[in-house]
Amino acid sequence: MADTVIDLNADLGEGFGRWRLTDDEALLSAVTSANVACGFHAGDPATMRRVCALAAERGVRIGAQVSYRDLAGFGRRAMDVPPDELAAEVAYQIGALEVFARAAGSRVSYVKPHGALYNRAVRDEEQAAAVVAGVRLAGPLPVLGLPGSELLAAAARAGLPTVPEAFADRAYTAAGTLVPRREPGAVVEDGDEVVARSVRLAGDGRVTALTGQTVEVGARSLCVHGDTPGAALLAGRVRAALEGAGLRVEAFT
């Protein structure tokens, strides 16, 4: 595993107004890529600007975490959005974040869908293509997504760089997809297990599904959810374990 390089990403800027969900400052001490909420599921302009400035100061890559327009549901509710409208909304979110990234002396380095949009784009070719169309409007940015997903397939067809990712704190099905959050055991809550899974995912490219099967998950980036209780401490533990196993933790862009 000594030559393996892995990116560590987390969701940041997930708040609105006086409400804050993620410990952005602490998370930025552990991660190499920050998926910044762009206002549709969380993240107001002041929060976006603050997180971009902090990320730029620490050399952390800034990614646009685009979502369905669903503040009340935190972007986790299923929605049907016409493809043209979705493409425009994806481009709009990336553009908004780019303003603050450039003001901080950085740039938006990649795009990652959030919540219901992420999961929909795993299997829905039309919605995946709409996300990719929105990314192309904003620029030829890398797309972060689930290995084998329609999203990464659409991005590859469009000539965009693709970055497969794995989840340290989410349960997998035998098919290599994420167990829906509404089902028992969908979120891995034991910190020691999350750390152990992280090392195996990054080093061996494998994870044990909720049903017990071993699943191959080749990934260039590893995600720890920023809204998980104790996420910042957990991300720090994951990074230390990865480095302790001889892996290099650095951004993919």
GIJO-V751669 format. One record per run of one state. SS is the DSSP state (2 for helix, 1 for strand, 0 for the rest). FROM is the first residue (numbers start at 1). LEN is the number of residues. Records with the same first field share a line. If there is no record, write none. Layout:
SS = FROM-LEN ; FROM-LEN
This chain:
0 = 1-4 ; 13-2 ; 17-2 ; 21-3 ; 28-5 ; 38-7 ; 59-2 ; 67-16 ; 104-4 ; 114-1 ; 124-1 ; 139-3 ; 147-3 ; 158-4 ; 168-2 ; 171-1 ; 173-5 ; 179-8 ; 188-3 ; 205-1 ; 209-5 ; 217-4 ; 224-7 ; 245-3 ; 250-4
1 = 5-8 ; 15-2 ; 19-2 ; 33-5 ; 61-6 ; 108-6 ; 142-5 ; 162-6 ; 170-1 ; 172-1 ; 178-1 ; 187-1 ; 206-3 ; 214-3 ; 221-3 ; 248-2
2 = 24-4 ; 45-14 ; 83-21 ; 115-9 ; 125-14 ; 150-8 ; 191-14 ; 231-14
